[in-house]
Amino acid sequence: MSSEIVRPDFEPFIALAEKAARALRDDMLANGHRAGYTEMTPAHNAVFATLGPEGSRAADMAARVGITRQSMGEVVRDMVRLGILEMVEDPSDRRAKLVRYTDYGKKVAQEGFKHIIELEQIFAEEFGEAELETTRKVLLRVREMLRPDPA
């Protein structure tokens, strides 16, 4: 058995995808800060990525983003403290709480979604619609191949 470790002589897909994801997350945070929402932190992305317009349970949000309930609870509590979120009684189960955006939180979220739409337009101009669509298909297929059961 050889003791030599053989590394790829190219930048692996996993490295490219991770670096691109990190650049996108960093850009989203920087945009929020430029817009005046300087209280935003990288941890808040988990909420913005999973909180629906009608509100969601923190446990459901945690499952969708792939983190523990405790971690999501910590992020939610921080965002409640900042006035971005509120917790209200779930009308379908009074023992449970729904996480919702406050009016201020809706402004913060809308700024992020506006920036996402702008980025998509920039990417379409830079790469062309066809190449952007191909990139989407490749990324979706990779996700399906490596995680066939998203539940």
Backbone as CSV, one residue per row, in Angstrom:
resi,resn,N_x,N_y,N_z,CA_x,CA_y,CA_z,C_x,C_y,C_z
1,MET,0.839,-1.180,0.000,0.000,0.000,0.000,0.888,1.249,0.000
2,SER,0.589,2.153,-0.880,1.379,3.376,-1.003,0.995,4.356,0.100
3,SER,2.003,5.043,0.621,1.732,6.037,1.654,1.544,7.429,1.059
4,GLU,1.640,7.519,-0.267,1.484,8.806,-0.936,0.004,9.173,-1.041
5,ILE,-0.282,10.404,-0.751,-1.654,10.908,-0.895,-1.769,11.536,-2.269
6,VAL,-2.748,11.093,-3.028,-2.953,11.612,-4.371,-4.066,12.645,-4.327
7,ARG,-3.696,13.858,-4.663,-4.661,14.954,-4.683,-5.004,15.284,-6.134
8,PRO,-6.178,15.813,-6.367,-6.508,16.207,-7.740,-5.602,17.353,-8.194
9,ASP,-5.312,17.404,-9.479,-4.477,18.479,-10.015,-5.337,19.592,-10.630
10,PHE,-6.553,19.696,-10.150,-7.490,20.725,-10.582,-8.269,21.187,-9.352
11,GLU,-8.933,22.323,-9.465,-9.750,22.772,-8.332,-11.057,21.989,-8.349
12,PRO,-11.317,21.191,-7.332,-12.491,20.317,-7.321,-13.810,21.103,-7.292
13,PHE,-14.820,20.473,-7.845,-16.162,21.058,-7.867,-16.589,21.485,-6.465
14,ILE,-16.330,20.638,-5.478,-16.737,20.947,-4.110,-16.084,22.242,-3.625
15,ALA,-14.828,22.455,-3.969,-14.132,23.678,-3.557,-14.701,24.893,-4.281
16,LEU,-14.937,24.751,-5.575,-15.519,25.859,-6.339,-16.906,26.227,-5.820
17,ALA,-17.723,25.204,-5.568,-19.080,25.461,-5.082,-19.053,26.128,-3.711
18,GLU,-18.177,25.659,-2.832,-18.082,26.246,-1.488,-17.589,27.687,-1.551
19,LYS,-16.586,27.941,-2.371,-16.057,29.305,-2.490,-17.094,30.245,-3.110
20,ALA,-17.842,29.742,-4.093,-18.900,30.556,-4.695,-20.005,30.831,-3.671
21,ALA,-20.392,29.812,-2.900,-21.434,29.999,-1.876,-20.973,30.998,-0.820
22,ARG,-19.725,30.892,-0.411,-19.187,31.822,0.583,-19.181,33.254,0.032
23,ALA,-18.765,33.410,-1.231,-18.749,34.737,-1.854,-20.161,35.318,-1.933
24,LEU,-21.138,34.488,-2.265,-22.525,34.955,-2.330,-23.037,35.364,-0.950
25,ARG,-22.751,34.552,0.070,-23.190,34.889,1.437,-22.525,36.179,1.911
26,ASP,-21.220,36.305,1.650,-20.501,37.518,2.045,-21.068,38.741,1.340
27,ASP,-21.392,38.593,0.059,-21.962,39.694,-0.707,-23.331,40.097,-0.161
28,MET,-24.148,39.115,0.204,-25.468,39.419,0.769,-25.324,40.212,2.069
29,LEU,-24.406,39.788,2.918,-24.194,40.478,4.189,-23.672,41.887,3.952
30,ALA,-22.709,42.031,3.055,-22.159,43.356,2.755,-23.244,44.277,2.198
31,ASN,-24.111,43.739,1.347,-25.202,44.550,0.802,-26.137,45.012,1.920
32,GLY,-26.469,44.110,2.833,-27.320,44.493,3.965,-26.682,45.594,4.796
33,HIS,-25.395,45.475,5.034,-24.684,46.505,5.807,-24.671,47.837,5.058
34,ARG,-24.427,47.780,3.732,-24.449,49.019,2.928,-25.820,49.676,2.969
35,ALA,-26.860,48.869,3.055,-28.235,49.393,3.094,-28.603,49.924,4.479
36,GLY,-27.683,49.790,5.444,-27.931,50.329,6.776,-28.316,49.307,7.825
37,TYR,-28.376,48.041,7.440,-28.753,46.985,8.388,-27.488,46.347,8.953
38,THR,-26.751,47.141,9.706,-25.429,46.720,10.182,-25.495,45.684,11.298
39,GLU,-26.669,45.448,11.835,-26.818,44.441,12.884,-26.852,43.020,12.331
40,MET,-26.941,42.888,11.023,-27.026,41.571,10.406,-25.714,40.804,10.583
41,THR,-25.843,39.491,10.800,-24.677,38.619,10.920,-24.855,37.423,9.979
42,PRO,-23.782,36.707,9.686,-23.909,35.524,8.820,-24.910,34.495,9.355
43,ALA,-25.037,34.369,10.651,-25.963,33.389,11.225,-27.414,33.675,10.845
44,HIS,-27.739,34.920,10.568,-29.116,35.294,10.236,-29.573,34.729,8.893
45,ASN,-28.610,34.338,8.046,-28.965,33.771,6.738,-29.885,32.566,6.870
46,ALA,-29.708,31.778,7.914,-30.532,30.581,8.103,-32.005,30.940,8.224
47,VAL,-32.304,32.072,8.826,-33.698,32.510,8.966,-34.216,33.048,7.643
48,PHE,-33.452,33.946,7.023,-33.912,34.542,5.768,-34.133,33.487,4.687
49,ALA,-33.360,32.413,4.728,-33.478,31.356,3.726,-34.699,30.472,3.937
50,THR,-35.288,30.493,5.133,-36.338,29.509,5.442,-37.647,30.086,5.962
51,LEU,-37.678,31.343,6.335,-38.892,31.915,6.932,-39.875,32.324,5.849
52,GLY,-41.038,31.687,5.860,-42.077,32.002,4.884,-42.818,33.276,5.251
53,PRO,-43.557,33.841,4.299,-44.256,35.109,4.537,-45.322,35.038,5.633
54,GLU,-45.900,33.863,5.848,-46.933,33.721,6.883,-46.350,33.365,8.240
55,GLY,-45.051,33.099,8.262,-44.402,32.662,9.487,-44.149,31.171,9.448
56,SER,-43.285,30.715,10.305,-42.911,29.301,10.365,-42.532,28.947,11.794
57,ARG,-42.595,27.674,12.098,-42.075,27.199,13.372,-40.561,27.080,13.269
58,ALA,-39.871,27.426,14.332,-38.403,27.392,14.327,-37.878,25.987,14.042
59,ALA,-38.549,24.969,14.554,-38.096,23.590,14.325,-38.176,23.234,12.839
60,ASP,-39.229,23.692,12.163,-39.373,23.427,10.730,-38.295,24.168,9.942
61,MET,-38.008,25.391,10.355,-36.964,26.174,9.691,-35.615,25.489,9.854
62,ALA,-35.337,24.992,11.045,-34.069,24.306,11.312,-33.922,23.089,10.409
63,ALA,-34.991,22.322,10.272,-34.943,21.133,9.423,-34.695,21.501,7.961
64,ARG,-35.325,22.573,7.491,-35.155,22.982,6.091,-33.733,23.424,5.788
65,VAL,-33.077,24.066,6.746,-31.723,24.573,6.486,-30.650,23.573,6.936
66,GLY,-31.050,22.549,7.692,-30.111,21.514,8.096,-29.275,21.848,9.308
67,ILE,-29.866,22.563,10.271,-29.171,22.848,11.532,-30.034,22.342,12.679
68,THR,-29.489,22.337,13.885,-30.245,21.852,15.028,-31.322,22.857,15.440
69,ARG,-32.320,22.359,16.144,-33.371,23.236,16.690,-32.760,24.270,17.627
70,GLN,-31.778,23.829,18.415,-31.141,24.726,19.370,-30.438,25.869,18.653
71,SER,-29.728,25.552,17.578,-29.032,26.588,16.815,-30.018,27.571,16.206
72,MET,-31.099,27.054,15.621,-32.104,27.947,15.037,-32.750,28.789,16.129
73,GLY,-33.028,28.184,17.282,-33.626,28.932,18.382,-32.744,30.085,18.826
74,GLU,-31.451,29.847,18.852,-30.504,30.898,19.241,-30.528,32.056,18.239
75,VAL,-30.540,31.725,16.954,-30.579,32.762,15.920,-31.896,33.529,15.993
76,VAL,-32.999,32.808,16.159,-34.316,33.458,16.245,-34.357,34.401,17.440
77,ARG,-33.880,33.950,18.591,-33.891,34.821,19.786,-33.069,36.089,19.550
78,ASP,-31.928,35.947,18.878,-31.108,37.113,18.569,-31.875,38.076,17.670
79,MET,-32.551,37.546,16.669,-33.277,38.407,15.732,-34.524,39.017,16.366
80,VAL,-35.109,38.332,17.335,-36.208,38.926,18.111,-35.662,40.104,18.918
81,ARG,-34.520,39.900,19.540,-33.882,40.958,20.328,-33.589,42.181,19.465
82,LEU,-33.231,41.952,18.203,-32.910,43.041,17.287,-34.154,43.691,16.671
83,GLY,-35.330,43.124,16.941,-36.561,43.696,16.400,-36.875,43.273,14.977
84,ILE,-36.190,42.250,14.476,-36.400,41.760,13.118,-37.518,40.720,13.078
85,LEU,-37.612,39.929,14.134,-38.605,38.862,14.231,-39.454,39.034,15.473
86,GLU,-40.597,38.360,15.452,-41.429,38.233,16.643,-41.917,36.795,16.710
87,MET,-42.263,36.373,17.913,-42.816,35.039,18.096,-44.251,35.201,18.581
88,VAL,-45.165,34.525,17.890,-46.584,34.622,18.216,-47.173,33.226,18.345
89,GLU,-48.321,33.141,18.969,-49.009,31.865,19.131,-49.390,31.308,17.767
90,ASP,-49.144,30.020,17.582,-49.523,29.353,16.340,-51.024,29.069,16.401
91,PRO,-51.823,29.631,15.489,-53.274,29.428,15.549,-53.690,27.967,15.374
92,SER,-52.838,27.153,14.748,-53.183,25.743,14.547,-52.806,24.872,15.743
93,ASP,-51.970,25.399,16.645,-51.546,24.659,17.838,-51.079,25.686,18.861
94,ARG,-51.929,25.995,19.791,-51.642,27.074,20.743,-50.439,26.806,21.640
95,ARG,-49.965,25.562,21.665,-48.761,25.266,22.452,-47.504,25.682,21.707
96,ALA,-47.624,25.832,20.397,-46.458,26.141,19.558,-46.388,27.637,19.258
97,LYS,-45.202,28.065,18.853,-44.981,29.470,18.490,-44.614,29.551,17.009
98,LEU,-45.115,30.594,16.378,-44.733,30.909,15.009,-43.725,32.045,15.037
99,VAL,-42.733,31.956,14.201,-41.758,33.024,14.022,-42.234,33.833,12.821
100,ARG,-42.308,35.147,12.983,-42.729,36.028,11.887,-41.815,37.244,11.833
101,TYR,-41.799,37.859,10.658,-41.082,39.129,10.531,-41.891,40.237,11.210
102,THR,-41.200,41.159,11.848,-41.816,42.406,12.277,-41.880,43.300,11.039
103,ASP,-42.498,44.456,11.160,-42.501,45.390,10.032,-41.068,45.755,9.640
104,TYR,-40.235,45.985,10.632,-38.829,46.287,10.361,-38.166,45.089,9.686
105,GLY,-38.439,43.890,10.169,-37.865,42.681,9.591,-38.258,42.496,8.135
106,LYS,-39.484,42.883,7.791,-39.920,42.792,6.391,-39.074,43.708,5.508
107,LYS,-38.704,44.873,6.031,-37.846,45.790,5.265,-36.462,45.186,5.057
108,VAL,-35.931,44.584,6.113,-34.605,43.952,6.022,-34.646,42.814,5.003
109,ALA,-35.660,41.950,5.122,-35.785,40.813,4.202,-35.989,41.288,2.773
110,GLN,-36.826,42.311,2.584,-37.079,42.805,1.233,-35.808,43.335,0.586
111,GLU,-34.960,43.986,1.369,-33.677,44.465,0.838,-32.846,43.289,0.331
112,GLY,-32.825,42.206,1.090,-32.080,41.024,0.665,-32.649,40.400,-0.589
113,PHE,-33.962,40.272,-0.664,-34.579,39.675,-1.847,-34.393,40.570,-3.072
114,LYS,-34.430,41.878,-2.862,-34.164,42.829,-3.958,-32.749,42.610,-4.488
115,HIS,-31.802,42.439,-3.584,-30.415,42.226,-3.996,-30.262,40.900,-4.740
116,ILE,-30.957,39.855,-4.299,-30.899,38.565,-4.993,-31.389,38.717,-6.429
117,ILE,-32.478,39.440,-6.614,-33.021,39.665,-7.960,-32.015,40.442,-8.807
118,GLU,-31.391,41.452,-8.220,-30.366,42.232,-8.942,-29.178,41.356,-9.324
119,LEU,-28.744,40.505,-8.393,-27.619,39.603,-8.697,-27.957,38.668,-9.850
120,GLU,-29.171,38.146,-9.847,-29.589,37.250,-10.927,-29.519,37.974,-12.267
121,GLN,-29.911,39.250,-12.295,-29.838,40.027,-13.538,-28.387,40.245,-13.956
122,ILE,-27.537,40.527,-12.985,-26.111,40.701,-13.273,-25.523,39.404,-13.832
123,PHE,-25.857,38.283,-13.224,-25.353,36.994,-13.705,-25.854,36.709,-15.117
124,ALA,-27.117,37.002,-15.390,-27.669,36.765,-16.726,-26.943,37.614,-17.764
125,GLU,-26.637,38.852,-17.405,-25.906,39.728,-18.332,-24.473,39.241,-18.534
126,GLU,-23.851,38.801,-17.451,-22.452,38.367,-17.516,-22.282,37.044,-18.254
127,PHE,-23.156,36.073,-17.966,-22.988,34.723,-18.495,-23.920,34.396,-19.651
128,GLY,-25.006,35.145,-19.767,-26.048,34.822,-20.737,-27.092,33.932,-20.085
129,GLU,-28.313,34.076,-20.548,-29.431,33.310,-19.973,-29.218,31.801,-20.073
130,ALA,-28.735,31.343,-21.218,-28.568,29.899,-21.427,-27.530,29.316,-20.473
131,GLU,-26.399,29.994,-20.316,-25.352,29.488,-19.428,-25.811,29.528,-17.969
132,LEU,-26.533,30.568,-17.593,-27.060,30.659,-16.230,-28.045,29.519,-15.968
133,GLU,-28.902,29.233,-16.927,-29.864,28.138,-16.769,-29.144,26.787,-16.694
134,THR,-28.103,26.618,-17.487,-27.321,25.383,-17.428,-26.669,25.233,-16.056
135,THR,-26.142,26.323,-15.529,-25.515,26.291,-14.204,-26.535,25.882,-13.142
136,ARG,-27.722,26.439,-13.222,-28.796,26.061,-12.284,-29.097,24.566,-12.367
137,LYS,-29.212,24.069,-13.593,-29.526,22.649,-13.787,-28.421,21.761,-13.226
138,VAL,-27.171,22.146,-13.446,-26.048,21.352,-12.941,-26.084,21.330,-11.414
139,LEU,-26.257,22.494,-10.795,-26.280,22.551,-9.327,-27.456,21.765,-8.757
140,LEU,-28.617,21.890,-9.370,-29.776,21.108,-8.917,-29.516,19.611,-9.056
141,ARG,-28.915,19.213,-10.159,-28.638,17.797,-10.390,-27.612,17.265,-9.389
142,VAL,-26.593,18.058,-9.090,-25.615,17.644,-8.077,-26.325,17.417,-6.751
143,ARG,-27.183,18.355,-6.375,-27.927,18.202,-5.116,-28.771,16.936,-5.138
144,GLU,-29.464,16.688,-6.244,-30.289,15.473,-6.352,-29.459,14.204,-6.293
145,MET,-28.308,14.222,-6.944,-27.443,13.038,-6.973,-26.904,12.699,-5.595
146,LEU,-26.523,13.724,-4.839,-25.849,13.485,-3.562,-26.811,13.459,-2.381
147,ARG,-27.993,13.961,-2.586,-28.990,13.965,-1.509,-30.353,13.662,-2.129
148,PRO,-30.544,12.427,-2.553,-31.769,12.091,-3.279,-33.049,12.247,-2.457
149,ASP,-32.954,12.157,-1.138,-34.137,12.291,-0.289,-34.005,13.553,0.548
150,PRO,-34.533,14.704,0.076,-34.342,15.964,0.808,-35.021,15.997,2.170
151,ALA,-35.922,15.064,2.438,-36.571,15.029,3.750,-35.575,14.574,4.774
